[in-house]
Structure formats: structure tokens, C-alpha cells
């Protein structure tokens, strides 16, 4: 459920801070977790070109 806060000229700072503290942050993708996880014998650029050629 999404909440919407409408700000007027004389909005209370406490109300804004309370609204922002209730929001949950999005879970971010941790790319470092997979760094070095795949071991390949072939050059990465050659693999990339091969995969791109599969679309043709």
C-alpha cells in the first residue's frame, strides 16, 4: 500500500519526518556478491560477441 503526502505551504516538519520514517527502502542488488563467481576459460569479449550473434 502506497501512502501519499500532500504538502501545503505551512506543512509541519514533524508530519513530514514521520511520513519519511515510515517508508521502507527498496532492497538493492548487491553485484559485489557475484564478483568472481564464474570462472571461464575463454575471453569475456569473445563470449559477449558470441552471445550477441545468437540474436541474428
C-alpha positions as CSV (number, residue, x, y, z in Angstrom):
1,X,0.0,0.0,0.0
2,X,1.4,3.3,-1.0
3,X,0.9,6.5,1.0
4,X,0.8,9.9,-0.5
5,X,1.6,13.1,1.5
6,X,0.3,16.4,0.1
7,X,2.5,19.3,1.2
8,X,0.9,22.7,1.6
9,X,2.7,26.0,2.2
10,X,2.6,25.6,6.0
11,X,3.3,21.9,6.4
12,X,4.5,20.7,9.7
13,X,8.1,19.4,9.7
14,X,7.2,16.6,12.3
15,X,4.5,15.3,10.0
16,X,6.9,15.1,7.0
17,X,9.6,13.4,9.1
18,X,7.1,10.9,10.4
19,X,5.9,10.1,6.9
20,X,9.5,9.6,5.7
21,X,10.5,7.4,8.6
22,X,7.6,5.0,7.9
23,X,8.7,4.4,4.3
24,X,10.7,1.3,3.7
25,X,13.7,1.5,1.4
26,X,13.9,-0.7,-1.7
27,X,16.3,-3.7,-1.5
28,X,19.2,-3.0,-3.8
29,X,21.0,-5.6,-5.9
30,X,24.4,-6.5,-4.5
31,X,26.6,-7.1,-7.5
32,X,29.8,-7.5,-5.4
33,X,28.3,-10.8,-4.1
34,X,28.8,-12.3,-7.5
35,X,32.2,-10.8,-8.3
36,X,34.5,-13.6,-9.5
37,X,31.8,-16.3,-9.1
38,X,32.0,-17.5,-12.7
39,X,35.3,-19.0,-13.9
40,X,35.7,-19.0,-17.7
41,X,38.5,-20.2,-19.9
42,X,37.5,-18.1,-22.9
43,X,38.0,-14.3,-23.2
44,X,34.9,-12.4,-21.9
45,X,34.7,-10.2,-25.1
46,X,34.6,-13.3,-27.3
47,X,31.8,-14.8,-25.2
48,X,29.9,-11.5,-25.4
49,X,30.2,-11.3,-29.2
50,X,29.1,-14.9,-29.5
51,X,26.0,-14.2,-27.4
52,X,25.1,-11.1,-29.4
53,X,25.4,-13.1,-32.7
54,X,22.8,-15.6,-31.4
55,X,20.1,-12.9,-32.0
56,X,20.8,-12.8,-35.7
